[in-house]
Amino acid sequence: MSIPKNYRVLFMQGGASLQFSAVPLNLAKQHFRAGYFNTGYWSQKAMAEAKTYVDVVELANSAASGFKSFPQMLQPIDEQMDYIHCTPNETIGGVELYDWPDTFSIPLVADMSSTILSRPFDVSRFGVIYAGAQKNIGPAGLAIVIVREDLLAGSEVDADIPKLLNYQALANANSMLNTPPTFAIYLANLVFDWLIEQGGVSAIEKMNLLKASILYDAIEESTLVNNDIEPGLRSRMNVPFFFHDTDLQNDYLKQAEENGLLNLNGHRSAGGCRASIYNAMPLEGVEALVQNLKEFEKNHV
Ligand SMILES: *Cc1c(COP(=O)(O)O)cnc(C)c1O
């Protein structure tokens, strides 16, 4: 990931969701106020949890487009914010945002759960990057937190933070304040080795681009399904698609499952279908899905 030397990598528990609390607890020290980009399901979860600890300012949202386009600014960034939070890939909506407005000296915090290790990132743009492991890293429950060192400073003396959520205390103890989730970390290491064998992040990015493009092309060509996310923001990892004739969806999912294509139903909050094509999904898996979609269409038009 080309993580600069002035960052620490922490192994934590509680998945990405516990970071919704850990971030405000560790970073809100001065103003107890933070800006959030509301781009869909996961950013809303992060905002809801942060409200317990800080004054949450909704900086921007994409509600007008049904969370299918870049968020529109609702108010400007100001200096009274301890941090600004974004979600570069909205896993459920299938929206991926490739750039963020300048946050000046305010640390930008990113929930990268579903996009970490899928492509290179300029880590130096972020104060904190966190990710639940279960998409591109390893087993659920483990979270990886990449923190810029100057943001750690002093938080250990802060008695208000549960010790196991305290970034400084964890950094000091090399993430071993208590028994770490050893098996999850062991498996993550095997995945890191595998990723290096594939050629690393820049090589897997090429594969991910190829996988996503053949699937989006198939959706574009289809007369049965569509994806209405703004084309430049379509997620490479999570590809939702919706049947024009919703009655066909159940038939489709049933025969897909019979053909070994599993877990294609969309998230319960979104409906439709969704193919999550994380690093671990081989090209052959996406090709099989495209083939299957085409055959289904032949039999149903
Ligand atoms: C999966 C996911 C989460 C939740 O992760 P948990 O480890 O289950 O808490 C949070 N944010 C994003 C963007 C996700 O994709």
The ligand as a MOL file (V3000), in Angstrom:
LIG
                    3D

  0  0  0     0  0            999 V3000
M  V30 BEGIN CTAB
M  V30 COUNTS 15 15 0 0 0
M  V30 BEGIN ATOM
M  V30 1 C -18.8410 -4.2100 5.7130 0
M  V30 2 C -18.7100 -2.7700 5.9990 0
M  V30 3 C -18.7960 -2.2510 7.2960 0
M  V30 4 C -19.1290 -3.0970 8.4880 0
M  V30 5 O -18.1030 -3.9260 8.8350 0
M  V30 6 P -18.1740 -4.8130 10.1790 0
M  V30 7 O -16.8180 -5.4030 10.2300 0
M  V30 8 O -19.2780 -5.8030 9.9690 0
M  V30 9 O -18.4670 -3.9000 11.2940 0
M  V30 10 C -18.5930 -0.9010 7.4810 0
M  V30 11 N -18.3400 -0.0840 6.4440 0
M  V30 12 C -18.2710 -0.5460 5.1740 0
M  V30 13 C -17.9780 0.4030 4.0700 0
M  V30 14 C -18.4550 -1.9020 4.9220 0
M  V30 15 O -18.3850 -2.3570 3.6520 0
M  V30 END ATOM
M  V30 BEGIN BOND
M  V30 1 1 1 2
M  V30 2 1 2 3
M  V30 3 2 2 14
M  V30 4 1 3 4
M  V30 5 2 3 10
M  V30 6 1 4 5
M  V30 7 1 5 6
M  V30 8 2 6 7
M  V30 9 1 6 8
M  V30 10 1 6 9
M  V30 11 1 10 11
M  V30 12 2 11 12
M  V30 13 1 12 13
M  V30 14 1 12 14
M  V30 15 1 14 15
M  V30 END BOND
M  V30 END CTAB
M  END
